[in-house]
Amino acid sequence: MDPEWNDSQPIYRQLRDRVVAMILDGVLGEGDPLPSVRHVAAEYRVNPLTVLKGYQQLVDDGLVEKKRGLGLFINAGARDLLLRGERERFLAEQWPAIHATIRRLGLTPRDLLIAPPKAHEER
């Protein structure tokens, strides 16, 4: 996890979002434990209650489960659940603007397939 925090949203939300990104990227898989609240609090120099609040959101979202005396673990199906939500959000929030730009520029599916992504050119 990135140790830098920004001022645009609460730290507990950023922490939750970072764990979500790690699940989506495959860094954390089904059954994997989350680092302890104390460990995260000490490593990133945040209040343990802040970490606990971020972790509780993950529990509330059904992405992780508490195992009494053992800690928090990634639930089976967490990545699929996240992917469904992220795809729905993308299609509802980002795709309409992207689609409008594609139409405005007169791009075809072929144009999109052969155009190298900028990120790959910089590597």
Summary of the structure (lengths in Angstrom):
residues: 123
radius of gyration: 18.4
end to end distance: 22.5
largest distance: 58.7
contacts: 287
relative contact order: 0.12
helix: 59%
strand: 7%
